[in-house]
Amino acid sequence: MAVRRAGISVVVSVHNGGDALRACLASLAAHKHEILEFIVADDGSTDGAVKYAEEFGARIIRVGSRRGPANGRNLGALAAQGDIILFLDADVCVHEDTISRIRQRFEAEPELGALFGAYDTQPEATGLVSQFRNLLRCFVHRTGSQNASTFWTGCGAIRREIFLESQGFDLSYSVPCIEDIELGMRLVKKNIRIALDPAIQVKHLKNLTMTAMVKTDIQQRGIPWTLLILESGKLPNDLNVSWANRLSVATTFMMVLLVFAALLGSLLGMTPDLPVAPWAGLILAPALLLGAVVALNGRFYRFLAEHRGLGFASASVPLHLIYFLCCGLALIAGVAIHFGSRWSSPGAPSAVSSAAQSDE
């Protein structure tokens, strides 16, 4: 086990990080004077990008076959020498003040166990989906409770002693999933304070497609998160599970069902046999529900308009509706998996990890 020293050790777990890994490590190398070390856990990469770790003098831990970021980060934390461990995704770059802000928070608040930051408003990818998702995560972290109920490894730091005492990330998550959320819930249960500080920022580099967005929201986040909530019995009113989000999911589903009913009726030739008023209602009701979703998320759309303009905010509404639909579908699937596993195999192991692993 590594000798403990005062300072920050940065741990990056990566699988096929490509040029984004080089940019990440270059941003860290520019702040070598502020950190003790940076460690790269190579999670079975096949693209040769680990050469960038050698280029910038990072310590390399070779995992072998792919086992997921939870395993890589745990190995990095065990090897780390610093008393603070900063976990970074391999597709982010730190800002000029990212490291210093983290150090100052821990020095000023001895009772602080962990903290995490946020994406900035200027992601590298220029596509609509990438920009929307980056700004959505940025907004959620900017408006979330600063006494956090979870953790985030996009840019999250924790005292090494607390991390090891908590046995690190759950190794049953063998693909990128909600291992950081699960750790955060365990920390809070032990009354360890986690702070959300949106002033601590990183630049996101990932180019996200619509397919990847839907797959991530349903398979790698939504279903496992639903299972975790059901198994823990804890549903915080914060971040992605705030009351506004829950109402938005329900309202979006109602809107889609009404639109589907109207289209189905039209296809079946039912329109001429019905009075005008009910069909007018089927058209008007979805519009009113759409207005309700926009009203519930008015602060977010104003945030988008402020940073990208009214046109971008308007174009983001359909993407937001797709996001809410994915959340709803993940909720339904998660509930079905949870109760289905209980009925079929009473006392069986948790279904959370098996749902997450279905990505492979």
C-alpha positions as CSV (number, residue, x, y, z in Angstrom):
1,M,0.0,0.0,0.0
2,A,1.2,3.5,-0.9
3,V,2.8,5.8,1.7
4,R,0.4,8.6,2.6
5,R,1.5,12.1,1.9
6,A,-0.2,15.5,2.0
7,G,-1.4,16.5,-1.4
8,I,-3.6,15.5,-4.3
9,S,-3.2,12.4,-6.4
10,V,-5.2,12.4,-9.7
11,V,-6.6,9.1,-10.9
12,V,-7.9,8.6,-14.4
13,S,-9.4,5.3,-15.5
14,V,-9.5,4.9,-19.3
15,H,-10.6,2.5,-21.9
16,N,-9.6,3.6,-25.5
17,G,-9.3,7.2,-24.6
18,G,-7.9,8.4,-27.9
19,D,-6.8,12.0,-28.3
20,A,-9.1,13.1,-25.5
21,L,-6.8,11.3,-23.0
22,R,-3.9,13.3,-24.4
23,A,-5.8,16.5,-23.9
24,C,-6.8,15.5,-20.4
25,L,-3.2,14.6,-19.4
26,A,-1.8,17.7,-21.0
27,S,-4.1,19.9,-18.9
28,L,-2.9,18.1,-15.8
29,A,0.7,18.3,-16.8
30,A,0.3,22.1,-16.9
31,H,-0.4,21.9,-13.1
32,K,2.2,19.5,-12.0
33,H,3.3,21.9,-9.3
34,E,-0.2,21.6,-7.7
35,I,-0.4,17.8,-7.6
36,L,1.7,15.0,-6.2
37,E,1.1,12.6,-9.1
38,F,-1.3,11.6,-11.8
39,I,-2.1,7.9,-12.3
40,V,-3.7,6.3,-15.4
41,A,-5.4,3.0,-14.9
42,D,-5.5,1.4,-18.4
43,D,-8.7,-0.6,-18.5
44,G,-7.9,-3.0,-21.3
45,S,-7.4,-0.3,-24.0
46,T,-6.7,-1.4,-27.5
47,D,-6.1,2.0,-29.2
48,G,-2.6,2.6,-28.0
49,A,-3.6,5.9,-26.3
50,V,-1.8,4.9,-23.1
51,K,1.3,6.1,-24.8
52,Y,0.1,9.6,-23.9
53,A,0.4,8.6,-20.2
54,E,4.1,7.8,-20.8
55,E,4.5,11.0,-22.7
56,F,3.3,13.2,-19.8
57,G,5.0,11.1,-17.1
58,A,1.9,9.6,-15.5
59,R,2.1,6.4,-13.5
60,I,0.4,3.6,-15.4
61,I,-1.5,0.8,-13.9
62,R,-2.3,-1.9,-16.5
63,V,-5.5,-3.7,-15.6
64,G,-5.3,-6.3,-18.4
65,S,-8.7,-7.2,-19.7
66,R,-11.5,-4.7,-19.5
67,R,-13.1,-4.6,-16.0
68,G,-14.7,-1.2,-15.9
69,P,-13.8,2.2,-14.4
70,A,-14.8,1.2,-10.9
71,N,-12.0,-1.4,-10.8
72,G,-9.5,1.0,-12.5
73,R,-10.2,3.8,-10.0
74,N,-10.0,1.5,-7.0
75,L,-6.6,0.3,-8.2
76,G,-5.4,3.9,-8.8
77,A,-6.6,4.9,-5.3
78,L,-4.7,2.0,-3.7
79,A,-1.5,3.1,-5.5
80,A,-2.0,6.8,-4.8
81,Q,0.3,8.6,-2.3
82,G,-1.7,11.7,-1.7
83,D,-4.2,12.1,1.1
84,I,-6.7,13.6,-1.4
85,I,-7.7,11.6,-4.5
86,L,-9.1,13.5,-7.5
87,F,-11.0,11.2,-9.9
88,L,-11.2,12.6,-13.4
89,D,-12.9,11.2,-16.5
90,A,-10.5,10.6,-19.4
91,D,-12.5,13.0,-21.6
92,V,-12.2,16.2,-19.5
93,C,-9.6,19.0,-19.2
94,V,-9.1,20.8,-15.9
95,H,-9.3,24.6,-15.8
96,E,-6.6,26.9,-14.5
97,D,-8.1,27.0,-11.0
98,T,-9.6,23.5,-10.8
99,I,-6.9,21.9,-8.7
100,S,-6.4,25.0,-6.5
101,R,-10.1,25.3,-5.7
102,I,-10.2,21.6,-4.7
103,R,-7.2,22.0,-2.5
104,Q,-8.5,25.2,-0.8
105,R,-11.9,23.5,0.0
106,F,-10.3,20.6,1.7
107,E,-7.8,22.7,3.6
108,A,-10.5,25.1,4.8
109,E,-13.0,22.4,5.7
110,P,-11.4,19.6,7.7
111,E,-14.8,17.9,8.1
112,L,-15.4,17.7,4.4
113,G,-15.2,14.1,3.2
114,A,-15.6,14.6,-0.6
115,L,-16.6,17.1,-3.2
116,F,-17.3,17.3,-6.9
117,G,-17.6,20.0,-9.5
118,A,-19.3,20.6,-12.9
119,Y,-18.8,20.8,-16.6
120,D,-18.2,24.3,-17.9
121,T,-20.5,25.8,-20.6
122,Q,-18.0,25.5,-23.4
123,P,-17.7,21.8,-24.4
124,E,-15.3,20.9,-27.2
125,A,-17.9,19.0,-29.3
126,T,-20.1,21.4,-31.4
127,G,-23.0,19.1,-32.2
128,L,-26.4,19.8,-30.9
129,V,-26.7,16.6,-28.9
130,S,-23.3,17.1,-27.3
131,Q,-23.9,20.7,-26.5
132,F,-27.3,20.0,-25.1
133,R,-26.2,17.2,-22.8
134,N,-23.2,19.1,-21.6
135,L,-25.3,22.1,-20.7
136,L,-27.9,19.9,-19.1
137,R,-25.4,18.4,-16.8
138,C,-23.8,21.8,-16.2
139,F,-27.2,23.3,-15.2
140,V,-28.1,20.4,-13.0
141,H,-24.9,20.8,-11.0
142,R,-25.2,24.5,-10.9
143,T,-28.7,24.3,-9.4
144,G,-28.3,21.3,-7.2
145,S,-27.9,21.3,-3.4
146,Q,-24.4,22.1,-2.4
147,N,-24.8,19.6,0.4
148,A,-24.8,16.7,-2.0
149,S,-26.5,13.3,-1.7
150,T,-24.3,11.7,-4.3
151,F,-20.8,11.8,-5.9
152,W,-19.5,12.4,-9.5
153,T,-16.3,11.1,-10.9
154,G,-16.3,13.4,-13.9
155,C,-14.4,15.7,-11.5
156,G,-14.7,14.4,-7.9
157,A,-12.3,14.4,-5.0
158,I,-12.4,12.4,-1.8
159,R,-10.1,12.0,1.2
160,R,-8.2,8.8,0.6
161,E,-8.7,7.5,4.1
162,I,-12.5,7.8,3.7
163,F,-12.4,6.2,0.3
164,L,-10.5,3.1,1.5
165,E,-12.6,2.8,4.7
166,S,-15.7,2.8,2.4
167,Q,-14.1,0.0,0.3
168,G,-14.1,2.2,-2.8
169,F,-16.4,1.7,-5.8
170,D,-18.6,-1.3,-6.2
171,L,-16.8,-3.7,-8.5
172,S,-20.0,-5.3,-9.7
173,Y,-20.3,-2.3,-12.1
174,S,-18.1,-3.7,-14.9
175,V,-19.0,-1.0,-17.4
176,P,-19.3,2.8,-17.0
177,C,-22.5,3.2,-15.0
178,I,-23.6,4.7,-11.6
179,E,-20.7,3.5,-9.5
180,D,-20.0,7.0,-8.4
181,I,-23.7,7.6,-7.4
182,E,-23.7,4.4,-5.4
183,L,-20.5,5.3,-3.6
184,G,-22.0,8.8,-2.8
185,M,-25.1,7.2,-1.3
186,R,-23.0,5.0,0.9
187,L,-21.0,8.0,2.1
188,V,-24.1,10.0,2.9
189,K,-25.5,7.0,4.8
190,K,-22.3,7.1,7.0
191,N,-22.9,10.9,7.6
192,I,-19.8,11.8,5.5
193,R,-20.3,15.3,4.1
194,I,-20.1,15.6,0.3
195,A,-20.1,19.1,-1.2
196,L,-21.1,20.1,-4.7
197,D,-19.1,23.1,-5.9
198,P,-20.0,24.3,-9.4
199,A,-17.2,26.8,-9.4
200,I,-14.8,23.8,-9.7
201,Q,-15.1,23.2,-13.4
202,V,-13.7,21.0,-16.2
203,K,-14.1,21.1,-20.0
204,H,-15.9,18.1,-21.5
205,L,-14.4,16.7,-24.8
206,K,-16.8,13.9,-25.7
207,N,-18.7,13.9,-29.0
208,L,-22.1,12.4,-28.1
209,T,-24.6,11.0,-30.7
210,M,-28.3,10.6,-30.2
211,T,-28.0,6.8,-30.1
212,A,-25.3,7.0,-27.4
213,M,-27.4,9.4,-25.4
214,V,-30.5,7.1,-25.5
215,K,-28.4,4.0,-24.7
216,T,-26.6,5.7,-21.8
217,D,-29.8,7.3,-20.3
218,I,-31.7,4.0,-20.3
219,Q,-29.2,1.2,-20.0
220,Q,-26.2,2.6,-18.1
221,R,-27.8,5.2,-15.9
222,G,-31.6,5.1,-15.7
223,I,-32.2,1.4,-15.1
224,P,-29.3,0.9,-12.6
225,W,-30.3,4.1,-10.8
226,T,-33.9,3.0,-10.5
227,L,-32.8,-0.3,-9.1
228,L,-30.5,1.4,-6.7
229,I,-33.2,3.7,-5.4
230,L,-35.7,0.8,-5.0
231,E,-33.1,-1.4,-3.1
232,S,-32.0,1.5,-0.9
233,G,-35.4,3.0,-0.3
234,K,-33.9,6.5,-0.7
235,L,-35.1,9.0,-3.3
236,P,-33.5,12.4,-2.8
237,N,-35.1,15.5,-4.2
238,D,-32.0,16.7,-5.9
239,L,-30.1,16.7,-9.2
240,N,-31.6,14.4,-11.8
241,V,-34.3,13.1,-9.5
242,S,-35.7,16.4,-8.3
243,W,-39.5,16.9,-8.1
244,A,-39.4,19.1,-11.3
245,N,-37.7,16.2,-13.2
246,R,-40.2,13.6,-11.9
247,L,-43.2,15.8,-12.9
248,S,-41.6,16.4,-16.3
249,V,-41.2,12.7,-16.9
250,A,-44.8,12.0,-16.0
251,T,-46.1,15.0,-18.1
252,T,-44.0,14.0,-21.1
253,F,-45.4,10.4,-21.0
254,M,-49.0,11.7,-20.8
255,M,-48.4,14.0,-23.8
256,V,-46.9,11.1,-25.9
257,L,-49.8,8.8,-25.0
258,L,-52.3,11.4,-26.1
259,V,-50.6,12.0,-29.3
260,F,-50.4,8.2,-29.9
261,A,-54.1,7.9,-29.2
262,A,-54.9,10.6,-31.7
263,L,-52.8,9.1,-34.4
264,L,-54.2,5.6,-33.7
265,G,-57.7,6.9,-33.9
266,S,-56.9,8.6,-37.2
267,L,-55.4,5.5,-38.7
268,L,-58.4,3.4,-37.7
269,G,-60.7,5.9,-39.4
270,M,-62.5,6.8,-36.1
271,T,-62.3,10.6,-36.7
272,P,-65.5,11.0,-38.8
273,D,-67.6,9.1,-36.3
274,L,-66.6,11.2,-33.3
275,P,-67.7,14.7,-32.3
276,V,-65.3,17.5,-33.1
277,A,-64.8,18.4,-29.4
278,P,-63.0,15.2,-28.2
279,W,-60.6,15.3,-31.2
280,A,-59.9,19.0,-30.6
281,G,-59.1,18.0,-27.0
282,L,-56.7,15.3,-28.1
283,I,-54.9,18.0,-30.1
284,L,-55.1,20.7,-27.5
285,A,-54.2,18.5,-24.5
286,P,-50.7,17.5,-25.8
287,A,-50.0,21.2,-26.5
288,L,-51.0,22.2,-23.0
289,L,-48.8,19.3,-21.6
290,L,-45.9,20.5,-23.7
291,G,-46.4,24.0,-22.3
292,A,-46.4,22.5,-18.8
293,V,-43.0,20.7,-19.4
294,V,-41.5,24.0,-20.7
295,A,-42.9,25.9,-17.7
296,L,-41.5,23.3,-15.3
297,N,-38.1,23.7,-16.9
298,G,-38.2,27.4,-17.6
299,R,-35.0,28.1,-15.7
300,F,-33.1,25.5,-17.8
301,Y,-34.3,26.9,-21.1
302,R,-33.4,30.4,-20.0
303,F,-30.0,29.1,-19.1
304,L,-29.7,27.6,-22.6
305,A,-30.9,30.8,-24.2
306,E,-28.4,32.9,-22.2
307,H,-25.4,30.7,-23.3
308,R,-26.4,29.7,-26.8
309,G,-29.3,31.8,-27.9
310,L,-33.1,31.4,-28.2
311,G,-32.7,29.2,-31.3
312,F,-30.6,26.7,-29.5
313,A,-32.9,26.6,-26.6
314,S,-35.9,25.9,-28.9
315,A,-34.0,23.2,-30.7
316,S,-33.2,21.6,-27.3
317,V,-36.8,21.1,-26.3
318,P,-37.3,17.9,-28.4
319,L,-34.0,16.5,-27.0
320,H,-35.2,17.3,-23.5
321,L,-38.5,15.4,-24.2
322,I,-36.5,12.4,-25.5
323,Y,-34.4,12.6,-22.3
324,F,-37.6,12.5,-20.1
325,L,-39.0,9.6,-22.2
326,C,-35.7,7.7,-21.6
327,C,-36.0,8.4,-17.9
328,G,-39.6,7.1,-17.9
329,L,-38.8,4.0,-19.9
330,A,-35.8,3.3,-17.6
331,L,-38.1,3.7,-14.5
332,I,-40.6,1.2,-15.9
333,A,-37.9,-1.3,-16.9
334,G,-36.1,-0.9,-13.5
335,V,-39.3,-1.5,-11.6
336,A,-40.1,-4.5,-13.7
337,I,-36.6,-6.0,-13.2
338,H,-36.6,-5.2,-9.4
339,F,-39.9,-6.9,-8.7
340,G,-39.5,-9.6,-11.3
341,S,-36.2,-10.7,-9.7
342,R,-37.9,-10.8,-6.3
343,W,-40.8,-12.9,-7.5
344,S,-38.6,-15.3,-9.5
345,S,-35.8,-15.7,-7.1
346,P,-36.6,-14.5,-3.5
347,G,-33.4,-13.5,-1.7
348,A,-31.4,-13.4,-4.9
349,P,-28.4,-11.0,-5.3
350,S,-29.0,-7.4,-6.3
351,A,-30.3,-6.8,-9.9
352,V,-28.4,-3.5,-10.2
353,S,-25.1,-4.8,-11.5
354,S,-26.7,-7.3,-13.9
355,A,-28.7,-4.5,-15.5
356,A,-25.6,-2.4,-15.9
357,Q,-23.6,-5.3,-17.4
358,S,-26.2,-5.9,-20.1
359,D,-24.3,-3.2,-22.1
360,E,-21.6,-5.6,-22.9
